[in-house]
């Protein structure tokens, strides 16, 4: 039997940090399932979804033109053969990392505060990785031959070239996407069952019933569920480190000055989590406001995420310093020039903007007042997202535009189609996310109920 | 609509459908073709279409819509069938004798630029000429070519060429032209041709000259005028001044140790430039043990490739060069060089005195060359100096002029214009050329031309002159025509066609024959002329020999001994150009042919338009070139549009700052700003001819510049001038080299192999291909770039794509400056795929589309490429090119013929790059295997190597220690570019070695 929450559970007392006082099993289930089942599509949701949809139309148009005409519609040329597409790819993959960090690593570390934000952070991961995975396909010169990168048996006996980081990338991203999706879905099954049970319409009962895959809430279900969920968390944990390390090898393996450095894997992972946390904050803040979730997502959550963001931001700052120092210390004239060119070349604005966004803007987070000031958090998070995008652009474009032979130097300037794809994919993310908050429980009811249980006066918080 | 009419139409369509249904496969098309020709079908279409157009006025019924769709289908399909011949086609059951499978055949012919012939071997694939090579037996070529020759096939297949005889702009026919001409010539005959004028370009063709002589004999009142915008008038006048008559001057750079060029760009100006490049670089092939090297001094206003080769280059404003020449002449003891003693700038003084000493020390092995832009007096002084130094007869050879009936062209044109103005010209026949566009602006040629009652123009394109003529006759291209032409030394080549005229073009011979009233084919005309010259029984053998060899033996002009006129004296003033008003430091204007589209005759050639100009690296445009000092003084920046005011005329031009350009002068390249003459030619750049005056064809003072505040974007392929302290082109001096030998780092001989994670390749058996580029011989002329383009089907991309950086050249010539921007040393470095042993590109390709062959080639598999472009990012040499869009033209029918069938035409989305001409390697290996032997050294030549006039590129087998490439690689000054990256390139360079005069540049 599934737990009947009606007044059976205890009321938690005044321990305000993880959740607001007065929540019960029933009130949580009511509140969260009603978001899916009862609350009509609000005007705000329609507007947000509409914006996303318009951007998706832009994306479809841009991609259609791209496929019929070729990647030459973008600003890429020689020597800058990678531009916005790869920048976006790395950026989106990075954003995904925070979701896995929150849902898997914090789970393993038994940090209760993850409960309220884990579900939609995971959703963000899935959507971000799905978006990221689009770009390697879009940026191909001959996208209709994308399957050449896959190791599939064929009569010609041809395999991918396994020394290429792009092949590793393929495996890394696909693994990441698969594990994230399964992890997300598995965690959602008990909640889907709750929604199924409360659904009134026949259609939604069938759909949610199908998605709940026969969950009855029996003890054996719970036992297996817990085992699987922990195992998946264990499986996802190394991915937080490995995926972006491998993405960073796309650059570190190449001999381009500005790419060819061993610090890249940890540097990229820190940057990924940094940008991902910023994205989680950007999503959390409006959600808790418009859906009245501030009882579940308290300032403590925001404060903790801000702290994490500050830590990863400092790691990123250290990486910048190391990158610059090693460029100089190596004595390699190409590396030295590359560093100077970043700071004082034609794209200097990108470099300094990156530093302002990623190094300076998180520094106020040392102060609790700032960490608990919601507008400030929102601004800093957006700055970090922009800054991390610019950092990817700097690494990719600014390194490529002046490498070894000055005769082959050139400039990159994006075309309207570069921007269309950038914003179109953001629109795709918005569409995914708005559908998610509309049709799936965005905070885990089962885990929250459990947390309420754990937080009984007899239990010890944290 | 009445039922009867509907019924009738219905029946017609039924009939058509029935006929269409009757066949399949080839028959299907053929019946459709036939259908289109039948009267009924045409009538049906005529009847149907207007009515159906009207049907759109009201609602279209379903039936009508279907019918419309049917007709639309038929009309769409029909043009698609036109490429298939309607006639019966048959395969070769028994192939023609000389058609050896799919192997190409080579025919010897020649091309003439400014009348001067360059011997060619043209590759023909099943009747389609696809590639031009130099004829090793031709004295002007010796196997080398220039960029113009390499681009010849593009012009041949250019879809914009004139395709029909035009009468006042309307399509007519050759027969109609002949009929019209017959009547008018009869009128002229009655008046002994008093109103007949012929205007040609430089004519060196003995046959054409003979025909024209015949014409003039028949029409005694007729006149033959000549105008070539780049004609060597100054050279003629200078020879007259020095020797009292016209002579041509040939140079023997292979015998000269010290060369002084007085504004002479002998490495890029015909006649003889290809041969001169070979001869000149022969003296610069520095190897271990070589004890001598020539030294070149160049005095010039605008940098040229000759100036870039100089050991000492003085940028002087054009009017100062005469003064410089006088000073040198006086210092060499030429008494005649009277006049003011010029003041040289402090930088120039040591060069001047060292130069004079050097010339004196090399009597008989020195050489002074004057440029044809310079006034006659400079030529006369050069003659006098060469005579005084004993160079005449050794390094300088005099002959009779190569041009038939030599004249000074400007005077000839002026006489014609006078006649036109006076109404004495009734019938003007313009054979080739484009005088409306190229004539000096003050002659107002176009205005006077309009007064001539009958104007005939024969040319390759419908150009500015054609537009003003009553008749336009399309000319046959050199690869379509029979003709003949003389080389710089007088050697005659027969020009033989490789293909029948694509658009029914006529040759000059046919036009002149038509004037005489005996229209004949040019084959007959040329052959008969030579038959008359060679009246022995073995004519057939003689003729076949001439065609086979590409030269007629013994036709070179014999050396002529000349002596200075006893009364030779150079007085103060020789015409306007010589009169340098002292102290006048205003701006000077300089006119020069454009390095890639020349005088404008190649303006519609996309290969040449997209070819980066050797020094500016500019494509698709010309620009007002000026030096950094001038730009600073006038506060001008690149791409800024300025107004040039000169003698009441105005021209707007974008500025391009050219390091090394003389201060106080602005160079305006000719050939751009076309208004007619093809889609590519028109609308690019500005027309500098509009400022060119007959009293100052080459340069003048009195230019003013005004800023406009506008900007015109230029497509440069190379916008960084400096090496940023990187040792990309390693340079040393000859003295250094002789003393120490080891002057480079990254030397191949050191074999510093850094460790690699991956195992190496083994080439124990078979071949290991490699290339060596001698930077000391490379003159930066770009012949290799176009050769590569022609051989490898490299597409052009257009100006906007070049501006982004998407040019597709597999081979580029890097140009770097070292030193002071006002007087830099200029170095060229051809950059192509290095075929690295540890190729960074191979490692990162996810699909293995670029990989390593067992002969060490880094190969591209286009079919496998998915277009990640990772390989290009990881290529430190940035020699990979990506098809960002569908760049290759696969729709224009005439351009289809141009493609080399041995090389894949790449579609969009794939990476490409230099293959070391793998198709030639395979061809050579197959030949060798058929004969059961190894490939001989030098048997396989890459396209760039074969085109190079200076033999700066050597390709061969590194496994053979005796191959030329292996030996060059073993030279002490051989180095690998970016060797520190451990890419271990197969392409290596021989360091650039300068030979500065120790008195000017003490070590």
Interface residues (C-beta under 8 A of the other chain):
Chain A: X69 X70 X71 X72 X73 X75 X76 X77 X78 X79 X80 X81 X82 X136 X139 X140 X141 X142 X143 X145 X146 X148 X149 X158 X159 X160 X161 X163 X164 X165 X166 X167 X170 X250 X253 X254 X255 X256 X333 X334 X337 X400 X403 X404 X405 X406 X407 X408 X409 X410 X411
Chain B: X718 X719 X720 X721 X722 X723 X724 X725 X726 X728 X758 X801 X804 X805 X806 X812 X814 X815 X816 X829 X831 X840 X843 X844 X845 X846 X847 X848 X851 X864 X865 X866 X867 X868 X869 X870 X872 X873 X874 X876 X877 X878 X880 X881 X882 X883 X884 X885 X886 X908 X909 X910 X911 X978 X981
